[in-house]
Amino acid sequence: MNIIRNQSLKSYNTFGIDVKADFFYELNSVQELNKISSSEVFQNEELLIISGGSNLLLTKNFKGFVLKNNILGIELIKEDENDVLLKVGAGEDWHELVMYAVENNWGGIENLSLIPGNAGTAPMQNIGAYGVELKDTFVCLEAFEIASGEVHSFSNNDCCFGYRESIFKNTHKGKYIITNITIKLSKKPLINIKYGDIKNELHKLNITNPSIRDVSNAVIKIRKSKLPDPKEIGNSGSFFKNPVITKAKLEQLLKTHPDIVKYPLDENKFKIAAGWLIEKAGWKGKTFDNYGVHKKQALVLVNYGGAKGNDINKLSELIIKDINAKFGIRLEKEVNVI
């Protein structure tokens, strides 16, 4: 086992923050995990698991052991005339998995095209976009319990999925290493184009009866037009969650902001576009030295090159404070700050 000392993590996080880990190892199989877990470094050092590094803001050198999860594999474990079950290694690139499903005309995750990150981190925050969330197709996952060395299975219900939430972001945070997930995809998919952006994009292309490939292509085009490529500008996608407010709070805001962007969740709860709030408050496109808020999407904080994670985190705190002062809404970070 080649455990590397003093390893730069710049190429392992999509923000491109240049910090170092005392110890670093790239994990390629469950068998390797069983071996590495008995090592002195694993047993005695603080542990940080990373995969695609897309939902992570590193603010300092990590005084411990960083384990990069590269476990691969896509296995068709069950198939009938209606559905397929896929078992997917935690290190598989999420977007490539979506493309694999689209190529096979298996529906359910096409709206989640071009979301950065890997399959194993998808259930941690219940990734979602354009009216679809991972929980809609998720069946179960397997995870290695760090304390005991045992592998446990978690069903959809076990994961306690919420809006960008799961049990692995709260009570089980840092206690497990996800090794694979299982999702259920449909051979007879129901196309979901209820979000206006997708409808508009399909209308431009004169597509009235879209396939899952059409939906995926539309989502990819929309995301590319709004979001910076992490390979070109360091970022982690949406930095903040869209806040949920009550009907009474919405009615109060509508008096002064009739154009507020909102999505009803039920009779009394509404999701508010965090990007709209940030843009309305004047933060969109603001630059501070080598970091700032993206010029096309206010939800995205960016590293233009050489920025420190702590500076970006301080910027996020300023935005949270300002939005709370101007709208009475407290934004939550979607990104995991280390």
Stockholm file with secondary structure:
# STOCKHOLM 1.0

chainA/1-338         MNIIRNQSLKSYNTFGIDVKADFFYELNSVQELNKISSSEVFQNEELLIISGGSNLLLTKNFKGFVLKNNILGIELIKEDENDVLLKVGAGEDWHELVMYAVENNWGGIENLSLIPGNAGTAPMQNIGAYGVELKDTFVCLEAFEIASGEVHSFSNNDCCFGYRESIFKNTHKGKYIITNITIKLSKKPLINIKYGDIKNELHKLNITNPSIRDVSNAVIKIRKSKLPDPKEIGNSGSFFKNPVITKAKLEQLLKTHPDIVKYPLDENKFKIAAGWLIEKAGWKGKTFDNYGVHKKQALVLVNYGGAKGNDINKLSELIIKDINAKFGIRLEKEVNVI
#=GR chainA/1-338 SS CCCEEEEECGGGSTTCCCCEEEEEEEECCHHHHHHHTTSHHHHHSCEEEESSCCSEECCSCEEEEEEEECCCCEEEEEECSSEEEEEEETTSBHHHHHHHHHHTTCBSSGGGTTCCSBGGGTTTTTCEETTEEGGGTEEEEEEEETTTCCEEEEETTTTTCBTTBCGGGTTTTTTEEEEEEEEEEESSCCCCCCSHHHHHHHHHTTCSSCCHHHHHHHHHHHHHHHSCCTTTSEECSCCBCCCEEEHHHHHHHHHHCTTCCEEESSSSEEEECHHHHHHHTTCTTCEETTEEECSSCTTCEEECSSCCHHHHHHHHHHHHHHHHHHHSCCCCBCSEEC
#=GC SS_cons         CCCEEEEECGGGSTTCCCCEEEEEEEECCHHHHHHHTTSHHHHHSCEEEESSCCSEECCSCEEEEEEEECCCCEEEEEECSSEEEEEEETTSBHHHHHHHHHHTTCBSSGGGTTCCSBGGGTTTTTCEETTEEGGGTEEEEEEEETTTCCEEEEETTTTTCBTTBCGGGTTTTTTEEEEEEEEEEESSCCCCCCSHHHHHHHHHTTCSSCCHHHHHHHHHHHHHHHSCCTTTSEECSCCBCCCEEEHHHHHHHHHHCTTCCEEESSSSEEEECHHHHHHHTTCTTCEETTEEECSSCTTCEEECSSCCHHHHHHHHHHHHHHHHHHHSCCCCBCSEEC
//
